Amino acid sequence: GFIEAPQEEVKPVKTILCEATAYCEHGTTATGTQAGPGSIAVDPRIIPLGSHLYVEGYGEGWAVDTGGAIKGYKIDVWLSDRETCLNWGRKNVEVQVLEVPE
């Protein structure tokens, strides 16, 4: 039989519950990147900017932005258009912090 080598699992640094909303604005993020797929706005006191994240129902992304309404355990995930953002709404999601910048 064919035996597959076990995939190395990424152990999250930590898993937290956050309230996630969505945004679709284009522009420059707090870290100087362009907002786009995988851009996530965070409160840097909770999740350090530059962190690699996995958001339940969204997928992988990076903590690259901040926002006036993003205080505490709240995040904003970037989606491509207003309708998709409205469909996302506001939900409680599990956020896995996969790695944080040194």
N, C-alpha and C positions, 0 to 999 in steps of 0.2 A: 504493500500500500504506500501511497504518497503521504509523507508526513510533512506538514508545514511547520516551519520554524515559528516559535511564538513571537508575536509582534511585541516590541518593547512598548509598554504602556506608559503614557505620560501621567504621572501622579500630580493632581492639582496641588498647588501651593496651599490654596484654601478654597472653600466653596461657601458662597454667601447667597442669601435670598435678597433680591432687589426688585424694586418696582420699575418695570421697563416701559418707556414710551418710545415712539419712533419719530425721526425727523428726516426731511428730504432736502434740506437746504444744501446748495453747493457753495463752496468757498473754502477758505483756509481755516484749518483747525487750530486749536491752542498750541499744538506741537509743530505747526508749520506745514503739515501735509494737506493735501486736498481731500475734502470730505467725499466719501464714496463707499462702495461696498466694503463692509467690515469695519467701518469707522464707528467707534462707540464713545459716547460722552460719559464721563464719570466724575465723581467727586474725588479729587486726587488724595484727600485725607483718608478715603476708604480704599480706593484702588489706585495705585501709583500710575501716573501717565507712562505710556510705553509698555504697559503690561499686555501680555498675550492672553486673550480670554476665550472661553467657550460659553455661549449664552444659549440656554434651553430654548428651543423653538426658532433660533436664529442661526446658530452655527458659530464658527470661529471669527474672531475680530481682534482689534487692537484698541486699547484705551488711548485715544489720540486727542480727545476734545473735552472741554468743560462747558458748562452752561449755567446761566443765572438760576435756573430752576433745579439744577442738579445738585441737591444737597443731601448728604447722608447716603442712605441705601437706595439710590435712584440711578438709573442709567438711561441713556437715549441710544437707540440703535439706528443706524442709517439705512433707509430703504429708498428705492429708486424714484417713487413718485407719491404724491399726496394721497391718492386713493389707497395705495398699499399701506401707507402710514395710518390712515383712518381705520383700515381693516385690522391692523395690528392692535390699535387702541392702547389700552394701559393694562399691563398684566404683571403678576408676580412671577418671576422666573428665577431659576437657580443659575448662578453665575460661577463658573469654575475659573479661578485665576490659575492659568497654566504655568506662566512664568512672569517674573517681575524683572525689570531692568536692574542691572548691578548698581 
